[in-house]
Amino acid sequence: MILSYNILAQVHLDGHQYLYKDCHPQALDWSYRYTMIMKEIEELRPSVICFQEVEALQYYTTFEPDLNFFGMTKQSQKRIIKIALFFN
């Protein structure tokens, strides 16, 4: 199974709040979004996961350690906003 998510980089959310005026505030909260993403990953156990709009802080403090725990291997671009690919 392959999962792909555009996780909405916080820099884009903060810089273009008018685009998200109709969204529930909880759905825009990073900790809530991250919890829901990880819950789905844990339930589905995909072989490949692709994330778009991953900020470096999110990558190194959340995705990398948490997905390593699931036995996922990483491949990522070295930019401030990343595309991160995890697979097993």
Summary of the structure (lengths in Angstrom):
residues: 88
radius of gyration: 13.1
end to end distance: 10.9
largest distance: 38.5
contacts: 218
relative contact order: 0.22
helix: 49%
strand: 27%
